[in-house]
Amino acid sequence: MDTAMDIVLVPGLWLDASCWDAVVPLLEKAGHHPHPLTLPGLESRGADRSGVHVADQVEAVVAAIDAADAPVLLVGHSLGCAIAWGALDARVDRVAKAVYVGGWPAAGGAPLAAGFPTKGPDLVLPGPDDFDEADLRDLGYDALAARAIPSPATLTTEGLELTDERRYGVPALFVCPEYTADQLRAWVADGEASVAEIARLEDVAYADVPTGHWPQLTRPEELAAVLVDAAG
């Protein structure tokens, strides 16, 4: 029986599809079909982001799900977890499992990236002092800045429109990089508002990949192994 899965890979802020370059061949070697995405507005540093909205980024992920031949493994990273959550809501029946790397689902309506710095239509990479040391572990700020592309500033003012409660029944795996699975469990148990959606999920698992916030760049082999196991 063919166990290959389509794996849709959604990057977080400031990153395009190339952030998954070290993960993709490992997923292919395991027999799967990875689809790394560049979300609208992230085509280049000089792209016009003035007309790009949260709904456009969600729709790009929905299109990738629709293009798959079978139920997909949907993977989001960081703020891309929220974008993936919006796409899952729109295509519950086509997602076998969702993996959230360094992030989690977002509640509907609230701005996804409130508080991040913007310059006109651009949500720009903050300075090095705005990141915790744990975030940049194994990577460093300069390496991140060298590949960073501004995201759309609308992410700081717009939220998700969610309509299908069945999204809470899709199995979810939370990959924990700069924090641990035990820490995330504790935040959920303590009722932390930022992770409130996790408490509503019906089927939740956790995996640790100890590194900084960008394991696809710093620990691609370990992250790929977790994704292969999730696809299995």
C-alpha positions, 0 to 999 in steps of 0.5 A: 500500500502506498503510504506517501503523503502530500506535506504542505509546509507553511513558513512563518514571518519573514521567510519564503519556501526556501527556509524548508530547503534542508527538510524537503529532500529528507521528506522526499527520501522517506517517500513523501511529497513536500510542498513548501510554500511562499506566501503572498507578499513574500515573493521578494524583498521588493514585492508590493505588500500593500494589497496583501491580506491575511485572507490571501495567505490563508487562501494560498495554503487552501489552494495547496491543499486542494492541489494535493491528491489525498488528505495532507499533512499540514505543517505550519511554522511560527505565525504560519501555524495561525495561517495553517489553522485558517486553511484547516478551518476551510478544508477540514475534510482534506487534512489528515493531521496538522503539525505546529512548529514553534507556534499554535492555532489562533483564535478568530478575529484577533490580529495575528501579529499585533505589536510587531514593527511595521514600515508602511505596508511591510512587517519588518524583522525586528532588531536583535535586542527584540529576540530572546537568546533562546529564539536565536540559538544555533542560528544567530541574528545575522543569519536570520537577517540575511534571509529575511523578507518583510511580511505584509503589515496587515498581519498586525491588524487582521485576524482569521475568519473561522467557521468550522468547529470540526477543526478541533477534531483534526489530530495535532502535533506540537513541535517545541523548539526553543521551549519544551513540550512540558512548558507548553503543556503547563501553559495550556494547563494554566489557561494562558490566553495565547495557547487557549485554542490548544485546550480545545483540541481533541487529539494532541501530541507533543515533540521536542526538537531542542534548538532555537525558533527556526528548527527547519534551519538549525535542526532539519534532520531532527525536524524531518524525522518528526514530520516523517513519523507524523506522516506515518 
